[in-house]
Amino acid sequence: MNQVIRLTATWCGPCKAYAPTFEAATLDASDRWEAITLDIDSDEGREMMIANNIRSVPTTLFMEFGQETKTVVGAMSQADLEDLLT
């Protein structure tokens, strides 16, 4: 299954604002995409940031067949995220 990964941080205001948008859009696409949220304060989140050269949060990674296909830095509107998930 394809994965959409949201990198976030507990101290990040834009991350908190983006969370409900991400949840709503990915819920609608749950038959095609596995939604994952990683906090960069955790080891797994830090490793993902380093491995993908991420410098800012929120960041959304799109992984298809195990390969990163798109990275979006910053919050997106629900419509924009839904378009990317179709």
N, C-alpha and C positions, 0 to 999 in steps of 0.2 A: 504494500500500500504506500502511496505517496505521503510525505510528511510536510506539514507546515509548522515551523518552529518559531515561537515568539521569544526573543531574548529580552529580559526585563530586569529591573532592579527595584528593591523595596523603597528606596529613597527617591525614585524618579517620578515626578508629577505627570509628565506626558505618558509614561508607561501605565500609570494608574488610570488615566483617562482612556487609553487605548484598549485596556483589558476587556470591557464589556463589548466593544465593537468586534474584537478578535473572537471572543466567545460566541457571539451571535452568528457571525459569518461562518465560522468553522463548524458550528452545530448544523447549519444547513447543508454543509458539504461533507458531513461525516461518513457518508457512504463511499467517498472517493479520496478523502484526505484524513490522515491521523493528525490531530492537533496536539502540539506539545508546547508547554511553557517552561522555560528554563530561567531561573533567577541567576544573574551573574554573581550574586553573593555566594552561591554554592559552587562546589568543585566542578560539577558537571557543566554548569553555565559558564564558568571561567574558561574551562577547556574548550568549549564550543567557540567562545569569543576569540581565543588565541588561534585555534585551528582555522578559523574563517577570516582572520584579520579584521574583526569587528572592533570599531572604536567608539561607537555611540549606541545608546538604547533610547527608545525601543528599536529593535531591528527584527524583521521578519524574513526567515529563510525558507525557501521552497526547495524541497528535495524530491526528485523523481527518479525512481529506480536506483536509489542510493547516491545520486549525484546532485549537487547543488545546481539548480537551474536559474534561480533568481534570488536577489537579495534586495530588500527595500529597507532603507534606513528612515526612521521616523514613523509616526503614526499615520495610518491610512483611514480613509472613510470606509464605512461598511460596503458601499457600492464598489469602490475600487478594489477592496480585498475580495469581494464576491466575484468580480470580473476575473481576477487572477486565479481563483479557485475553480473556474469553469473550464 
